[in-house]
Amino acid sequence: MKTKILPIILLTVAVIASSCKKLDNLLTFYIPLETEITIENNTGINFPFEITTPDITTNSDNEFKNNNTVANLVKDISLDELKLTITSPSDITFSFLKSFHIYISTNSDDEVELAYKEDIDSDAKSIELTTTDKKLDEYIKAESFKLRTKVVTQEALTQDVTVKINMKFKITADPL
């Protein structure tokens, strides 16, 4: 008798686990945000320097509403992807860059690292950074946040370089 019940129990557990996983997928969506920074040509080689962005508006309440949820039903927010793309000048690649670290904050006391890349040796105009596993709920639920970058160059720049920062935040929430 026990040998007949065990397969039924295992099948039931597998169906429930599969249903929960499908339900979580239905409650996951992404919020894309972007900004630009300029790396000035008068920066020193092999010296870290910082660039801070103006406030970035999240518009998260509208994004939550468009995805049939609200801020207090959000379970988890994480950075899924962060990509840097050179937008100007058109003839330069990331070969000038040695390292790039980017941090997020809503005020001076709550800064955490978002993503980074070390030992950059790329002839590409776009690179993806390694994302951290930090919980970002408080930053994306806020009306706005700031980014701070810590950059080290390995080549002298003869002109300013404009870099677009594309971020994709993964949101997991309960429905309304």
WOPE-V955286 format. One record per pair of residues at least 12 apart in sequence whose C-alpha atoms are under 6 Angstrom apart, sorted by sequence separation. I is the first residue (numbers start at 0). J is the second residue. D is the distance in whole Angstrom. If there is no record, write none. Layout:
# WOPE-V955286
i = (I/I)
j = (J/J)
d = (D/D)
This chain:
# WOPE-V955286
i = (101/116/101/115/114/115/100/114/99/114/99/113/114/98/113/98/98/97/98/97/94/94/93/94/93/92/92/92/85/105/84/104/84/104/83/103/83/103/82/102/82/102/81/101/81/101/100/100/99/99/98/98/97/97/96/97/77/95/96/76/77/95/76/95/76/87/87/86/85/86/85/84/84/83/59/83/82/82/81/57/81/56/57/80/56/80/55/79/54/55/79/54/78/79/54/77/77/52/76/52/76/51/75/51/75/50/74/50/74/49/73/49/72/48/72/48/47/47/46/45/68/45/67/68/44/45/67/44/44/40/40/40/40/39/38/38/37/37/36/36/35/35/34/35/34/33/33/33/32/31/31/30/30/29/29/29/28/27/27/26/26)
j = (113/128/114/128/128/129/115/129/115/130/116/130/131/116/131/117/118/118/119/119/120/121/121/122/122/122/123/124/124/144/124/144/125/145/125/145/126/146/126/146/127/147/127/147/128/148/148/149/149/150/150/151/151/152/152/153/134/152/153/134/135/153/135/154/136/160/161/161/161/162/162/162/163/163/140/164/164/165/165/142/166/142/143/166/143/167/143/167/143/144/168/144/168/169/145/168/169/145/169/146/170/146/170/147/171/147/171/148/172/148/172/149/172/149/173/150/150/151/151/151/174/152/174/175/152/153/175/153/154/156/157/158/159/159/159/160/160/161/161/162/162/163/163/164/164/164/165/166/166/166/167/167/168/168/169/170/170/170/171/171/172)
d = (6/5/6/5/6/5/4/5/6/4/5/6/6/6/6/4/6/5/6/5/5/5/5/5/6/5/5/5/5/5/6/6/4/5/5/6/5/5/6/6/4/5/6/6/6/4/6/5/6/5/6/5/5/5/4/5/6/6/6/6/5/5/5/5/5/6/5/6/6/6/4/5/5/6/6/5/6/5/6/6/5/6/5/6/4/5/5/6/6/5/5/5/4/6/5/6/5/6/6/5/5/6/6/4/5/6/6/5/5/5/4/5/6/6/5/6/5/5/6/6/5/6/6/5/5/6/6/5/6/5/5/5/5/4/6/5/6/4/6/5/6/4/6/6/5/5/5/6/5/6/4/6/5/5/5/6/5/6/4/6/5)
